[in-house]
């Protein structure tokens, strides 16, 4: 059983805090948050096991506009940006010049 780096007591459930160079218990973790300390984020793409991360892990805004913060390494942030740009090119917000709403009864603005 590992010990918490904050209280030095052994616990079965510990959370990794790389900035403290160790793991903390669920009792000590809220205290660290109130002290405005935060664990270093892990890249969201590293959870599938096959991803190879590269560069520092930072937070970015979700491209969906939900306001969520996404933790990704530099490599995966570049890949996500390229994917998003590809989607924006294929599905622009403005209708193409040759779009005719009367053809097949479709609309571009989302009113279905």
Phi, psi and omega in degrees: 000130181278158179256148176290136180286345181271308183258350178065018178262145178288139180220154178275329180246117179232150179249134182286126174235089182301330181293335176263000182059048178174197182240147180240157181274165179296340178284318183279334185302313178300328178295323180291323177294320179291337175275010179064028172263144180228146176290151176292135183289153173254144179298131181296334180281348182280351184285341181279354175087329183264353183283141175250108182274155179208133178093174182290148178267122178227169178267147174223159177289144175295138179289344180285349179080020181277346183090358179287149176262130180251125178268117179219151174286169183301318181298314182286335174293320177296316179297319179295322178295318179295320177298316181295318178297321177298318178295318180295326177291317182287326183232075182292158180286330178264145180294142176296160183299329183267011180284129179239112182295341180281338180284118179064012176065031181265159175230155183262335188275002176094357177279110184254000000 
